[in-house]
Amino acid sequence: MNQHPAVIPMIAYENGPAAMDWLIDAFGFRERDRRVEDGRLTHGDLDTGGGGIVMLATPSVHYHGPKRHREECESAMAWHDVPYIIDGYLVYVDDVDAHFQRAKAAGATILSEVGGGESGKRYRAEDLEGHRWMFIER
């Protein structure tokens, strides 16, 4: 039987090992697999809970994450001058309030506080390299 969801985001990080550690600490993800060669993450699998998986790696020493890209590029900064999810990830969680508190305590950049919406109770945050995430309560 296939152990993977139908769609799996594959996310690039400048510092993959640090990103895995941070995502585990801040968002409560669980490590499934981690392959590191010469300090560079060649492949990582994280279980987001509830059947979700994200894969991550550092594709090249030349890669810049969204946060650094914004610092170096005026156009990229303008794309991100809203709190919305731009090229981001949506994850369903059981307790969005507890999840929010954990992310905030770990230093996530909070883009929007917990609030209601058409799709349910949610909040938005950026991770340590500027990737944007939305967490919605089931």
N, C-alpha and C positions, 0 to 999 in steps of 0.2 A: 504494500500500500504506500502511496506517495505521502511523505511527511511534510510537504511544503504547501503553503497557500497558492492560489492561482496567480497572484502578483506579489513580487518581492522587490521593494525599493533597494537599489544598489547605490550607496552614498560614498563619495570621495571625501577624505579628510587629509589635511596636511600632516597631522600627527595621529595616525590611526590608533596606536596603542593607548595614547592619552584619551582620545575620543571614546574608545570602548569603555575605559574606566569611568569617564565622566558620565556617559549615558547610563551606565549601570547604577552609579551613585545618585544621579539627579532624577532620572526617569524610571528607575526600578526595573530596567531591562535585565534579562538574564543571559549570560554568556553561553553560547552553544559551541562555538569553535573560534579559535584564534591562531593564526599562523603568522609568525614574524620572522623575517630574514634580514639580517644586518640592521636591526632596529626599525625596519619599515614593515608596516602591516600589509601583508600580501592578500590576506583574506580574513574577514571576521563575520560571524553570524551572531545576531542578538535576537532573543525571543522577547517580543514586546508585551507578552501576556495575551490571553484571549485568542490565541491562534495566529498572531502576527509575527512576522520575521522581518528584520532589516539586515542587509549585508553591507559591509563597509571595507574600505581598503585605502591605501595611499597609492594612487596610480603612478605618480612621478614626483621627483624632487621639485619639478617646476610647477606643480599644482598649487593654486591659491584657493582657500576656502572663501565663502561669500563675505565674511567679515573683512578679511584682508583685501579682497577684491574691491569692496566698497571704499576702503581707505585709499586705494590707489586709482580709482576710476570714478569720476564725477557722475557719469551716466548710471553706473551701478548703484551709487549712493542715492540717486533720484528714484530709481526703481523701488528702493526699500524705504522710502520716507512715509510709508503707511504701516499700520500694525498688522496688516493682513498677511496671509501665508502666500509667499511667492516662491514657486518651485519648492514646495515644502511637503510635509508629511502629516497625515491625519491618523491618530491612534485613539481607539476607544478604550476607556478605562472604567473600572467599577466604581471608584470613589474619586471624582475630579477634585474635590476640596483637599483631600489628603495628598493627592498627586501634586497639586499646585504648591502646597506647603513644602513638600520634599524638593521639588524643582527650584523653588525660590531659595530655600536654605542652601542648596548646592551651588547657587550663583547663576542660575539661568537668567537670561535677560527676558524679563516679562514684557510682552507686547500688549497683552490685555488681561486684566484681572478676570477672575471667575465670574461668569455671567450667563444669563439665559439667551437662547437664540432659537430660531426655527428648528434647528437640528438637535437642540438639547443644551444642557449646562456644559460650558466649555471655557477654556482659556488658551492663549497663544503665548509661545515662548521661543527664544532662540537658544541654541546650544553654544558651546564654547567657541566654535568656529563660525557661527552665524547662520547655520542651517535653521530654517523655521519649522516649527511643529505646532499642531493644534491637537489638543486633547479634549475629547468629548466623553461625558459620562454615558454609559450604556442606558 
